[in-house]
Amino acid sequence: MTNEKALKALRQIKTYCAATQLDELEYAILVLEKLEKDGIKEPLETDFKKLK
């Protein structure tokens, strides 16, 4: 799965999310957007130790 697919799903879930969980969901979206912006397309497959 890529960030793009995950972001699309999270944005759809946001529509149905409980108000008490919106901040946490928005945080997850922002993290994935930052990873995408920084060129990390598949964070689960990335060795972050090599990205220093």
C-alpha positions, 0 to 999 in steps of 0.5 A, a space after each residue: 500500500 502507498 501513502 496515496 491510497 492510505 490518505 484517500 482511505 483516511 480522508 473518507 473515514 474522517 467523514 464518519 469519525 467520532 468528533 472525539 477522534 478527529 485530532 488523532 485522525 488529522 495527525 495521522 493524515 498530516 504525518 502521511 502527507 509529510 512522508 509523501 512530500 519528503 519522497 517516502 512513498 512506502 514508509 513500512 518498506 523504508 529503512 529510516 536509519 539510512 535517511 539521515 
